Amino acid sequence: MATDLLTDPRLWSGIFWTLVGVGFWIAGPIVGYLLWKRWRGPDEEDG
């Protein structure tokens, strides 16, 4: 039973897309914040 589950492509597809979704959920705001800071940086430094 366990070996059948481990070789089920649907299981790995589900795990893969779950990790992709979580990765985007975590990295999205961080990347967005860094890009926003980089874009806003020069304006704030100029005063």
Rosetta constraint file for C-alpha pairs under 8 A:
AtomPair CA 1 CA 5 HARMONIC 6.31 0.50
AtomPair CA 2 CA 6 HARMONIC 6.17 0.50
AtomPair CA 3 CA 7 HARMONIC 6.22 0.50
AtomPair CA 4 CA 8 HARMONIC 6.19 0.50
AtomPair CA 5 CA 11 HARMONIC 7.22 0.50
AtomPair CA 6 CA 11 HARMONIC 7.34 0.50
AtomPair CA 6 CA 12 HARMONIC 7.98 0.50
AtomPair CA 7 CA 11 HARMONIC 7.99 0.50
AtomPair CA 8 CA 12 HARMONIC 6.92 0.50
AtomPair CA 9 CA 13 HARMONIC 5.99 0.50
AtomPair CA 10 CA 14 HARMONIC 6.00 0.50
AtomPair CA 11 CA 15 HARMONIC 6.20 0.50
AtomPair CA 12 CA 16 HARMONIC 5.91 0.50
AtomPair CA 13 CA 17 HARMONIC 6.13 0.50
AtomPair CA 14 CA 18 HARMONIC 6.00 0.50
AtomPair CA 15 CA 19 HARMONIC 6.18 0.50
AtomPair CA 16 CA 20 HARMONIC 6.19 0.50
AtomPair CA 17 CA 21 HARMONIC 5.97 0.50
AtomPair CA 18 CA 22 HARMONIC 6.13 0.50
AtomPair CA 19 CA 23 HARMONIC 5.87 0.50
AtomPair CA 20 CA 24 HARMONIC 6.20 0.50
AtomPair CA 21 CA 25 HARMONIC 6.11 0.50
AtomPair CA 22 CA 26 HARMONIC 6.13 0.50
AtomPair CA 23 CA 27 HARMONIC 5.81 0.50
AtomPair CA 23 CA 28 HARMONIC 7.91 0.50
AtomPair CA 24 CA 28 HARMONIC 5.17 0.50
AtomPair CA 25 CA 29 HARMONIC 7.30 0.50
AtomPair CA 26 CA 30 HARMONIC 7.08 0.50
AtomPair CA 27 CA 31 HARMONIC 5.91 0.50
AtomPair CA 28 CA 32 HARMONIC 5.99 0.50
AtomPair CA 29 CA 33 HARMONIC 5.93 0.50
AtomPair CA 30 CA 34 HARMONIC 6.20 0.50
AtomPair CA 31 CA 35 HARMONIC 6.10 0.50
AtomPair CA 32 CA 36 HARMONIC 6.01 0.50
AtomPair CA 33 CA 37 HARMONIC 6.03 0.50
AtomPair CA 34 CA 38 HARMONIC 6.06 0.50
AtomPair CA 35 CA 39 HARMONIC 6.00 0.50
AtomPair CA 36 CA 40 HARMONIC 5.95 0.50
AtomPair CA 37 CA 41 HARMONIC 5.53 0.50
AtomPair CA 38 CA 42 HARMONIC 7.72 0.50
AtomPair CA 40 CA 44 HARMONIC 6.52 0.50
AtomPair CA 41 CA 45 HARMONIC 6.24 0.50
AtomPair CA 42 CA 46 HARMONIC 6.16 0.50
AtomPair CA 43 CA 47 HARMONIC 6.70 0.50
